[in-house]
Structure formats: structure tokens, C-alpha cells
């Protein structure tokens, strides 16, 4: 394989790979079934931070 072929392959499949990864992340983050779990996790982090700040 020549350098030009490798560069072309990277320029074609790189954005497709990253776009697919972005799509998976967006689907998982905005999935309504995961909303309760995400809220619980977010509140547990906030509760731990606020507990540390209290004397």
C-alpha cells in the first residue's frame, strides 16, 4: 500500500467511524429508559459533593 492509499482510507473511514461512535453515544444518552438511572447517578454525585462541603 502506498502512503496516498493509506491517507485516502483514513480520510474516508475516519469520519464514518467517528460519526458512528457519535450516533451510538447520542442514542445511549437520550434513551428514555435510561433517564431514571442517569438521574440517580447525577443526584448521588451531587449528594456526595454537598455532604463534603458541610462542616
mmCIF file of the N, C-alpha and C atoms, coordinates in Angstrom:
data_MODEL
# 
_entry.id   MODEL 
# 
loop_
_atom_site.group_PDB 
_atom_site.id 
_atom_site.type_symbol 
_atom_site.label_atom_id 
_atom_site.label_alt_id 
_atom_site.label_comp_id 
_atom_site.label_asym_id 
_atom_site.label_entity_id 
_atom_site.label_seq_id 
_atom_site.pdbx_PDB_ins_code 
_atom_site.Cartn_x 
_atom_site.Cartn_y 
_atom_site.Cartn_z 
_atom_site.occupancy 
_atom_site.B_iso_or_equiv 
_atom_site.pdbx_formal_charge 
_atom_site.auth_seq_id 
_atom_site.auth_comp_id 
_atom_site.auth_asym_id 
_atom_site.auth_atom_id 
_atom_site.pdbx_PDB_model_num 
ATOM 1   N N  . UNK A 1 1  ? 0.842   -1.186 0.000  1.00 0.00 ? 1  UNK A N  1 
ATOM 2   C CA . UNK A 1 1  ? 0.000   0.000  0.000  1.00 0.00 ? 1  UNK A CA 1 
ATOM 3   C C  . UNK A 1 1  ? 0.882   1.243  0.000  1.00 0.00 ? 1  UNK A C  1 
ATOM 4   N N  . UNK A 1 2  ? 0.479   2.177  -0.790 1.00 0.00 ? 2  UNK A N  1 
ATOM 5   C CA . UNK A 1 2  ? 1.226   3.427  -0.820 1.00 0.00 ? 2  UNK A CA 1 
ATOM 6   C C  . UNK A 1 2  ? 0.705   4.379  0.256  1.00 0.00 ? 2  UNK A C  1 
ATOM 7   N N  . UNK A 1 3  ? 1.453   5.406  0.498  1.00 0.00 ? 3  UNK A N  1 
ATOM 8   C CA . UNK A 1 3  ? 1.070   6.395  1.501  1.00 0.00 ? 3  UNK A CA 1 
ATOM 9   C C  . UNK A 1 3  ? -0.241  7.072  1.123  1.00 0.00 ? 3  UNK A C  1 
ATOM 10  N N  . UNK A 1 4  ? -0.416  7.357  -0.158 1.00 0.00 ? 4  UNK A N  1 
ATOM 11  C CA . UNK A 1 4  ? -1.642  8.023  -0.616 1.00 0.00 ? 4  UNK A CA 1 
ATOM 12  C C  . UNK A 1 4  ? -2.873  7.148  -0.370 1.00 0.00 ? 4  UNK A C  1 
ATOM 13  N N  . UNK A 1 5  ? -2.730  5.840  -0.557 1.00 0.00 ? 5  UNK A N  1 
ATOM 14  C CA . UNK A 1 5  ? -3.845  4.924  -0.315 1.00 0.00 ? 5  UNK A CA 1 
ATOM 15  C C  . UNK A 1 5  ? -4.211  4.897  1.164  1.00 0.00 ? 5  UNK A C  1 
ATOM 16  N N  . UNK A 1 6  ? -3.208  4.873  2.019  1.00 0.00 ? 6  UNK A N  1 
ATOM 17  C CA . UNK A 1 6  ? -3.475  4.878  3.458  1.00 0.00 ? 6  UNK A CA 1 
ATOM 18  C C  . UNK A 1 6  ? -4.139  6.180  3.895  1.00 0.00 ? 6  UNK A C  1 
ATOM 19  N N  . UNK A 1 7  ? -3.691  7.296  3.351  1.00 0.00 ? 7  UNK A N  1 
ATOM 20  C CA . UNK A 1 7  ? -4.286  8.586  3.692  1.00 0.00 ? 7  UNK A CA 1 
ATOM 21  C C  . UNK A 1 7  ? -5.731  8.634  3.223  1.00 0.00 ? 7  UNK A C  1 
ATOM 22  N N  . UNK A 1 8  ? -5.993  8.159  2.014  1.00 0.00 ? 8  UNK A N  1 
ATOM 23  C CA . UNK A 1 8  ? -7.363  8.140  1.491  1.00 0.00 ? 8  UNK A CA 1 
ATOM 24  C C  . UNK A 1 8  ? -8.260  7.250  2.350  1.00 0.00 ? 8  UNK A C  1 
ATOM 25  N N  . UNK A 1 9  ? -7.744  6.095  2.738  1.00 0.00 ? 9  UNK A N  1 
ATOM 26  C CA . UNK A 1 9  ? -8.515  5.191  3.594  1.00 0.00 ? 9  UNK A CA 1 
ATOM 27  C C  . UNK A 1 9  ? -8.835  5.851  4.933  1.00 0.00 ? 9  UNK A C  1 
ATOM 28  N N  . UNK A 1 10 ? -7.862  6.521  5.516  1.00 0.00 ? 10 UNK A N  1 
ATOM 29  C CA . UNK A 1 10 ? -8.083  7.198  6.797  1.00 0.00 ? 10 UNK A CA 1 
ATOM 30  C C  . UNK A 1 10 ? -9.079  8.336  6.652  1.00 0.00 ? 10 UNK A C  1 
ATOM 31  N N  . UNK A 1 11 ? -9.013  9.071  5.549  1.00 0.00 ? 11 UNK A N  1 
ATOM 32  C CA . UNK A 1 11 ? -9.928  10.196 5.349  1.00 0.00 ? 11 UNK A CA 1 
ATOM 33  C C  . UNK A 1 11 ? -11.346 9.733  5.061  1.00 0.00 ? 11 UNK A C  1 
ATOM 34  N N  . UNK A 1 12 ? -11.500 8.540  4.502  1.00 0.00 ? 12 UNK A N  1 
ATOM 35  C CA . UNK A 1 12 ? -12.841 8.024  4.211  1.00 0.00 ? 12 UNK A CA 1 
ATOM 36  C C  . UNK A 1 12 ? -13.442 7.361  5.447  1.00 0.00 ? 12 UNK A C  1 
ATOM 37  N N  . UNK A 1 13 ? -12.696 6.449  6.072  1.00 0.00 ? 13 UNK A N  1 
ATOM 38  C CA . UNK A 1 13 ? -13.260 5.661  7.162  1.00 0.00 ? 13 UNK A CA 1 
ATOM 39  C C  . UNK A 1 13 ? -13.168 6.343  8.519  1.00 0.00 ? 13 UNK A C  1 
ATOM 40  N N  . UNK A 1 14 ? -12.287 7.291  8.695  1.00 0.00 ? 14 UNK A N  1 
ATOM 41  C CA . UNK A 1 14 ? -12.181 8.010  9.964  1.00 0.00 ? 14 UNK A CA 1 
ATOM 42  C C  . UNK A 1 14 ? -13.450 8.757  10.327 1.00 0.00 ? 14 UNK A C  1 
ATOM 43  N N  . UNK A 1 15 ? -13.963 9.617  9.438  1.00 0.00 ? 15 UNK A N  1 
ATOM 44  C CA . UNK A 1 15 ? -15.214 10.321 9.759  1.00 0.00 ? 15 UNK A CA 1 
ATOM 45  C C  . UNK A 1 15 ? -16.416 9.389  9.893  1.00 0.00 ? 15 UNK A C  1 
ATOM 46  N N  . UNK A 1 16 ? -16.437 8.311  9.111  1.00 0.00 ? 16 UNK A N  1 
ATOM 47  C CA . UNK A 1 16 ? -17.542 7.344  9.239  1.00 0.00 ? 16 UNK A CA 1 
ATOM 48  C C  . UNK A 1 16 ? -17.486 6.689  10.616 1.00 0.00 ? 16 UNK A C  1 
ATOM 49  N N  . UNK A 1 17 ? -16.292 6.303  11.047 1.00 0.00 ? 17 UNK A N  1 
ATOM 50  C CA . UNK A 1 17 ? -16.107 5.682  12.359 1.00 0.00 ? 17 UNK A CA 1 
ATOM 51  C C  . UNK A 1 17 ? -16.525 6.640  13.476 1.00 0.00 ? 17 UNK A C  1 
ATOM 52  N N  . UNK A 1 18 ? -16.053 7.876  13.409 1.00 0.00 ? 18 UNK A N  1 
ATOM 53  C CA . UNK A 1 18 ? -16.375 8.851  14.451 1.00 0.00 ? 18 UNK A CA 1 
ATOM 54  C C  . UNK A 1 18 ? -17.859 9.214  14.430 1.00 0.00 ? 18 UNK A C  1 
ATOM 55  N N  . UNK A 1 19 ? -18.451 9.310  13.245 1.00 0.00 ? 19 UNK A N  1 
ATOM 56  C CA . UNK A 1 19 ? -19.884 9.585  13.153 1.00 0.00 ? 19 UNK A CA 1 
ATOM 57  C C  . UNK A 1 19 ? -20.710 8.464  13.759 1.00 0.00 ? 19 UNK A C  1 
ATOM 58  N N  . UNK A 1 20 ? -20.300 7.229  13.509 1.00 0.00 ? 20 UNK A N  1 
ATOM 59  C CA . UNK A 1 20 ? -20.992 6.088  14.101 1.00 0.00 ? 20 UNK A CA 1 
ATOM 60  C C  . UNK A 1 20 ? -20.870 6.076  15.613 1.00 0.00 ? 20 UNK A C  1 
ATOM 61  N N  . UNK A 1 21 ? -19.687 6.398  16.105 1.00 0.00 ? 21 UNK A N  1 
ATOM 62  C CA . UNK A 1 21 ? -19.479 6.462  17.550 1.00 0.00 ? 21 UNK A CA 1 
ATOM 63  C C  . UNK A 1 21 ? -20.340 7.558  18.166 1.00 0.00 ? 21 UNK A C  1 
ATOM 64  N N  . UNK A 1 22 ? -20.397 8.723  17.505 1.00 0.00 ? 22 UNK A N  1 
ATOM 65  C CA . UNK A 1 22 ? -21.235 9.820  17.989 1.00 0.00 ? 22 UNK A CA 1 
ATOM 66  C C  . UNK A 1 22 ? -22.702 9.410  18.017 1.00 0.00 ? 22 UNK A C  1 
ATOM 67  N N  . UNK A 1 23 ? -23.147 8.710  16.993 1.00 0.00 ? 23 UNK A N  1 
ATOM 68  C CA . UNK A 1 23 ? -24.531 8.257  16.933 1.00 0.00 ? 23 UNK A CA 1 
ATOM 69  C C  . UNK A 1 23 ? -24.846 7.306  18.088 1.00 0.00 ? 23 UNK A C  1 
ATOM 70  N N  . UNK A 1 24 ? -23.945 6.394  18.376 1.00 0.00 ? 24 UNK A N  1 
ATOM 71  C CA . UNK A 1 24 ? -24.150 5.461  19.490 1.00 0.00 ? 24 UNK A CA 1 
ATOM 72  C C  . UNK A 1 24 ? -24.208 6.210  20.820 1.00 0.00 ? 24 UNK A C  1 
ATOM 73  N N  . UNK A 1 25 ? -23.321 7.169  21.013 1.00 0.00 ? 25 UNK A N  1 
ATOM 74  C CA . UNK A 1 25 ? -23.311 7.947  22.259 1.00 0.00 ? 25 UNK A CA 1 
ATOM 75  C C  . UNK A 1 25 ? -24.603 8.737  22.408 1.00 0.00 ? 25 UNK A C  1 
ATOM 76  N N  . UNK A 1 26 ? -25.066 9.368  21.328 1.00 0.00 ? 26 UNK A N  1 
ATOM 77  C CA . UNK A 1 26 ? -26.303 10.148 21.399 1.00 0.00 ? 26 UNK A CA 1 
ATOM 78  C C  . UNK A 1 26 ? -27.512 9.267  21.680 1.00 0.00 ? 26 UNK A C  1 
ATOM 79  N N  . UNK A 1 27 ? -27.576 8.109  21.054 1.00 0.00 ? 27 UNK A N  1 
ATOM 80  C CA . UNK A 1 27 ? -28.700 7.200  21.289 1.00 0.00 ? 27 UNK A CA 1 
ATOM 81  C C  . UNK A 1 27 ? -28.701 6.734  22.741 1.00 0.00 ? 27 UNK A C  1 
ATOM 82  N N  . UNK A 1 28 ? -27.537 6.379  23.257 1.00 0.00 ? 28 UNK A N  1 
ATOM 83  C CA . UNK A 1 28 ? -27.474 5.910  24.644 1.00 0.00 ? 28 UNK A CA 1 
ATOM 84  C C  . UNK A 1 28 ? -27.756 7.022  25.649 1.00 0.00 ? 28 UNK A C  1 
ATOM 85  N N  . UNK A 1 29 ? -27.332 8.243  25.346 1.00 0.00 ? 29 UNK A N  1 
ATOM 86  C CA . UNK A 1 29 ? -27.520 9.322  26.317 1.00 0.00 ? 29 UNK A CA 1 
ATOM 87  C C  . UNK A 1 29 ? -28.949 9.851  26.332 1.00 0.00 ? 29 UNK A C  1 
ATOM 88  N N  . UNK A 1 30 ? -29.643 9.801  25.218 1.00 0.00 ? 30 UNK A N  1 
ATOM 89  C CA . UNK A 1 30 ? -31.007 10.323 25.170 1.00 0.00 ? 30 UNK A CA 1 
ATOM 90  C C  . UNK A 1 30 ? -32.067 9.226  25.181 1.00 0.00 ? 30 UNK A C  1 
ATOM 91  N N  . UNK A 1 31 ? -31.690 8.027  25.548 1.00 0.00 ? 31 UNK A N  1 
ATOM 92  C CA . UNK A 1 31 ? -32.631 6.926  25.635 1.00 0.00 ? 31 UNK A CA 1 
ATOM 93  C C  . UNK A 1 31 ? -33.533 7.145  26.855 1.00 0.00 ? 31 UNK A C  1 
ATOM 94  N N  . UNK A 1 32 ? -34.851 7.220  26.656 1.00 0.00 ? 32 UNK A N  1 
ATOM 95  C CA . UNK A 1 32 ? -35.755 7.494  27.786 1.00 0.00 ? 32 UNK A CA 1 
ATOM 96  C C  . UNK A 1 32 ? -35.713 6.420  28.874 1.00 0.00 ? 32 UNK A C  1 
ATOM 97  N N  . UNK A 1 33 ? -35.404 5.188  28.515 1.00 0.00 ? 33 UNK A N  1 
ATOM 98  C CA . UNK A 1 33 ? -35.358 4.132  29.525 1.00 0.00 ? 33 UNK A CA 1 
ATOM 99  C C  . UNK A 1 33 ? -34.192 4.312  30.487 1.00 0.00 ? 33 UNK A C  1 
ATOM 100 N N  . UNK A 1 34 ? -33.179 5.043  30.107 1.00 0.00 ? 34 UNK A N  1 
ATOM 101 C CA . UNK A 1 34 ? -32.017 5.259  30.965 1.00 0.00 ? 34 UNK A CA 1 
ATOM 102 C C  . UNK A 1 34 ? -32.144 6.519  31.809 1.00 0.00 ? 34 UNK A C  1 
ATOM 103 N N  . UNK A 1 35 ? -33.231 7.253  31.662 1.00 0.00 ? 35 UNK A N  1 
ATOM 104 C CA . UNK A 1 35 ? -33.395 8.544  32.333 1.00 0.00 ? 35 UNK A CA 1 
ATOM 105 C C  . UNK A 1 35 ? -33.347 8.401  33.853 1.00 0.00 ? 35 UNK A C  1 
ATOM 106 N N  . UNK A 1 36 ? -34.065 7.433  34.402 1.00 0.00 ? 36 UNK A N  1 
ATOM 107 C CA . UNK A 1 36 ? -34.096 7.258  35.857 1.00 0.00 ? 36 UNK A CA 1 
ATOM 108 C C  . UNK A 1 36 ? -32.709 6.896  36.394 1.00 0.00 ? 36 UNK A C  1 
ATOM 109 N N  . UNK A 1 37 ? -32.011 6.030  35.689 1.00 0.00 ? 37 UNK A N  1 
ATOM 110 C CA . UNK A 1 37 ? -30.669 5.646  36.127 1.00 0.00 ? 37 UNK A CA 1 
ATOM 111 C C  . UNK A 1 37 ? -29.715 6.836  36.090 1.00 0.00 ? 37 UNK A C  1 
ATOM 112 N N  . UNK A 1 38 ? -29.795 7.645  35.040 1.00 0.00 ? 38 UNK A N  1 
ATOM 113 C CA . UNK A 1 38 ? -28.926 8.816  34.927 1.00 0.00 ? 38 UNK A CA 1 
ATOM 114 C C  . UNK A 1 38 ? -29.248 9.847  35.999 1.00 0.00 ? 38 UNK A C  1 
ATOM 115 N N  . UNK A 1 39 ? -30.513 10.039 36.301 1.00 0.00 ? 39 UNK A N  1 
ATOM 116 C CA . UNK A 1 39 ? -30.898 10.973 37.362 1.00 0.00 ? 39 UNK A CA 1 
ATOM 117 C C  . UNK A 1 39 ? -30.381 10.497 38.721 1.00 0.00 ? 39 UNK A C  1 
ATOM 118 N N  . UNK A 1 40 ? -30.483 9.192  38.976 1.00 0.00 ? 40 UNK A N  1 
ATOM 119 C CA . UNK A 1 40 ? -29.993 8.640  40.242 1.00 0.00 ? 40 UNK A CA 1 
ATOM 120 C C  . UNK A 1 40 ? -28.486 8.840  40.367 1.00 0.00 ? 40 UNK A C  1 
ATOM 121 N N  . UNK A 1 41 ? -27.765 8.590  39.287 1.00 0.00 ? 41 UNK A N  1 
ATOM 122 C CA . UNK A 1 41 ? -26.310 8.764  39.309 1.00 0.00 ? 41 UNK A CA 1 
ATOM 123 C C  . UNK A 1 41 ? -25.951 10.230 39.523 1.00 0.00 ? 41 UNK A C  1 
ATOM 124 N N  . UNK A 1 42 ? -26.641 11.123 38.832 1.00 0.00 ? 42 UNK A N  1 
ATOM 125 C CA . UNK A 1 42 ? -26.354 12.556 38.967 1.00 0.00 ? 42 UNK A CA 1 
ATOM 126 C C  . UNK A 1 42 ? -26.626 13.035 40.387 1.00 0.00 ? 42 UNK A C  1 
ATOM 127 N N  . UNK A 1 43 ? -27.713 12.580 40.984 1.00 0.00 ? 43 UNK A N  1 
ATOM 128 C CA . UNK A 1 43 ? -28.035 13.007 42.341 1.00 0.00 ? 43 UNK A CA 1 
ATOM 129 C C  . UNK A 1 43 ? -27.067 12.416 43.368 1.00 0.00 ? 43 UNK A C  1 
ATOM 130 N N  . UNK A 1 44 ? -26.571 11.225 43.126 1.00 0.00 ? 44 UNK A N  1 
ATOM 131 C CA . UNK A 1 44 ? -25.622 10.635 44.073 1.00 0.00 ? 44 UNK A CA 1 
ATOM 132 C C  . UNK A 1 44 ? -24.307 11.406 44.070 1.00 0.00 ? 44 UNK A C  1 
ATOM 133 N N  . UNK A 1 45 ? -23.900 11.902 42.916 1.00 0.00 ? 45 UNK A N  1 
ATOM 134 C CA . UNK A 1 45 ? -22.677 12.704 42.839 1.00 0.00 ? 45 UNK A CA 1 
ATOM 135 C C  . UNK A 1 45 ? -22.891 14.036 43.545 1.00 0.00 ? 45 UNK A C  1 
ATOM 136 N N  . UNK A 1 46 ? -24.029 14.664 43.301 1.00 0.00 ? 46 UNK A N  1 
ATOM 137 C CA . UNK A 1 46 ? -24.316 15.944 43.941 1.00 0.00 ? 46 UNK A CA 1 
ATOM 138 C C  . UNK A 1 46 ? -24.445 15.786 45.450 1.00 0.00 ? 46 UNK A C  1 
ATOM 139 N N  . UNK A 1 47 ? -25.067 14.716 45.890 1.00 0.00 ? 47 UNK A N  1 
ATOM 140 C CA . UNK A 1 47 ? -25.229 14.496 47.326 1.00 0.00 ? 47 UNK A CA 1 
ATOM 141 C C  . UNK A 1 47 ? -23.871 14.286 47.987 1.00 0.00 ? 47 UNK A C  1 
ATOM 142 N N  . UNK A 1 48 ? -22.983 13.594 47.339 1.00 0.00 ? 48 UNK A N  1 
ATOM 143 C CA . UNK A 1 48 ? -21.655 13.357 47.908 1.00 0.00 ? 48 UNK A CA 1 
ATOM 144 C C  . UNK A 1 48 ? -20.868 14.664 47.984 1.00 0.00 ? 48 UNK A C  1 
ATOM 145 N N  . UNK A 1 49 ? -20.972 15.509 46.978 1.00 0.00 ? 49 UNK A N  1 
ATOM 146 C CA . UNK A 1 49 ? -20.258 16.784 46.993 1.00 0.00 ? 49 UNK A CA 1 
ATOM 147 C C  . UNK A 1 49 ? -20.800 17.705 48.077 1.00 0.00 ? 49 UNK A C  1 
ATOM 148 N N  . UNK A 1 50 ? -22.118 17.785 48.213 1.00 0.00 ? 50 UNK A N  1 
ATOM 149 C CA . UNK A 1 50 ? -22.689 18.688 49.203 1.00 0.00 ? 50 UNK A CA 1 
ATOM 150 C C  . UNK A 1 50 ? -22.413 18.189 50.624 1.00 0.00 ? 50 UNK A C  1 
ATOM 151 N N  . UNK A 1 51 ? -22.304 16.885 50.815 1.00 0.00 ? 51 UNK A N  1 
ATOM 152 C CA . UNK A 1 51 ? -22.006 16.344 52.138 1.00 0.00 ? 51 UNK A CA 1 
ATOM 153 C C  . UNK A 1 51 ? -20.571 16.669 52.549 1.00 0.00 ? 51 UNK A C  1 
ATOM 154 N N  . UNK A 1 52 ? -19.665 16.714 51.587 1.00 0.00 ? 52 UNK A N  1 
ATOM 155 C CA . UNK A 1 52 ? -18.275 17.030 51.907 1.00 0.00 ? 52 UNK A CA 1 
ATOM 156 C C  . UNK A 1 52 ? -18.099 18.496 52.265 1.00 0.00 ? 52 UNK A C  1 
ATOM 157 N N  . UNK A 1 53 ? -18.920 19.366 51.724 1.00 0.00 ? 53 UNK A N  1 
ATOM 158 C CA . UNK A 1 53 ? -18.787 20.796 51.970 1.00 0.00 ? 53 UNK A CA 1 
ATOM 159 C C  . UNK A 1 53 ? -19.306 21.200 53.347 1.00 0.00 ? 53 UNK A C  1 
ATOM 160 N N  . UNK A 1 54 ? -20.170 20.398 53.927 1.00 0.00 ? 54 UNK A N  1 
ATOM 161 C CA . UNK A 1 54 ? -20.731 20.730 55.240 1.00 0.00 ? 54 UNK A CA 1 
ATOM 162 C C  . UNK A 1 54 ? -19.708 20.447 56.334 1.00 0.00 ? 54 UNK A C  1 
ATOM 163 N N  . UNK A 1 55 ? -19.620 21.329 57.312 1.00 0.00 ? 55 UNK A N  1 
ATOM 164 C CA . UNK A 1 55 ? -18.674 21.081 58.427 1.00 0.00 ? 55 UNK A CA 1 
ATOM 165 C C  . UNK A 1 55 ? -19.202 20.076 59.423 1.00 0.00 ? 55 UNK A C  1 
# 
